[in-house]
Amino acid sequence: MLRMQRTMIRSGAVAAVAALGAIVAAPAAAATVEISFSGSTDGAGGNLTYPDGGTFSGRVIYETDAVADDSASPSFGSFEVSPLLIELNTPLGGLSYAPDPSRQPANVMTFTQQENLAEQQTSRLSFGSNELDYDGFDGMLAGFTPISFDLVLQTNPNPGGDVLFSDPNALLSGADSLITAMLINSVVQVVFTNDAMDNIGTTTLAINSVAFNILDVTTPPGEVPLPGAAILLLTGLGGLFAARKGAGSRAGAPTAP
């Protein structure tokens, strides 16, 4: 009987420790993030000339699953993300991207960077390649084929908390606090070439409006959800207390004649 009681106590302790570990070690859920942006083509930089009064719009959707910060700096974060969709629409045409492993050469890079300086915050998403054989995009800009895409967002931090992110080492962790009126020097830049693979050029468009949207949040498979882990912890502690109380009661009970 004493051996059984000790086994119950040991089992309760193991369950409690396991549950506590699940709570502490539970990773952040992955998220699917959408960034929508728009602006005027007036004053665009680069090699393309847009009609007066033109506008542009676009969006980027990416998956933050398994995002890891590659930088040790507390003020700079560098991440790899999985792009699900890239779109840009302008008066001179547009581009789009959707994953297609058969079309992506090995030199294609996708990354984001976030930098928190005293005078500004910057978040940048870069996708594509400067190699001329890259064919990952669909669409054209004024007859030119896009080969890379950059989305650069900047804002002035202020005491009111209007920032792009709260922690440069956590991807867009404060995106919901973005105030678009605070945007500065935010641009979309596309590098392109023609069918003969010569005459590389760029177009740079100034962004004046941005919106963030979390489309989906998922828990990594095989992980114990936080509420379940909490219940497991309470169950383990309860079993441990009951086992100890029962053992104490039996130890102090008189022996039957």
MOZI-V866190 format. One record per backbone hydrogen bond with DSSP energy under -1.0 kcal/mol. NH is the residue of the N-H (numbers start at 1). CO is the residue of the C=O. If there is no record, write none. Layout:
BEGIN
NH&CO / NH&CO
END
This chain:
BEGIN
5&1 / 6&2 / 7&3 / 8&4 / 9&5 / 10&6 / 11&7 / 12&8 / 13&9 / 14&10 / 15&11 / 16&12 / 17&13 / 18&14 / 19&15 / 20&16 / 21&17 / 22&18 / 23&19 / 24&20 / 25&21 / 30&218 / 32&216 / 33&62 / 34&213 / 35&60 / 36&211 / 37&58 / 38&209 / 39&56 / 41&54 / 44&41 / 45&204 / 47&202 / 54&51 / 56&39 / 57&89 / 58&37 / 59&87 / 60&35 / 61&85 / 62&33 / 63&82 / 64&31 / 67&64 / 70&78 / 77&114 / 79&112 / 82&63 / 84&61 / 85&61 / 86&97 / 87&59 / 88&95 / 89&57 / 90&93 / 93&90 / 95&88 / 96&138 / 97&86 / 103&100 / 108&105 / 109&128 / 111&126 / 112&79 / 113&124 / 114&77 / 115&122 / 116&75 / 117&120 / 121&155 / 122&115 / 123&153 / 124&113 / 125&151 / 126&111 / 127&149 / 128&109 / 129&147 / 134&131 / 138&96 / 141&144 / 142&92 / 144&141 / 145&193 / 147&191 / 148&191 / 149&127 / 150&189 / 151&125 / 152&187 / 153&123 / 155&121 / 156&182 / 161&158 / 163&161 / 170&167 / 173&170 / 175&172 / 177&174 / 178&175 / 182&179 / 183&180 / 184&154 / 187&152 / 188&205 / 189&150 / 190&203 / 191&148 / 192&201 / 193&145 / 194&198 / 197&194 / 201&192 / 203&190 / 204&45 / 205&188 / 207&186 / 208&38 / 209&38 / 211&36 / 213&34 / 215&32 / 216&32 / 218&30 / 223&220 / 229&225 / 230&226 / 231&227 / 232&228 / 233&229 / 234&230 / 235&231 / 236&232 / 237&233 / 238&234 / 239&235 / 240&236 / 241&237 / 242&238 / 243&239 / 244&240 / 245&241 / 246&242 / 247&243 / 248&244 / 249&245 / 250&246 / 251&247 / 252&248
END
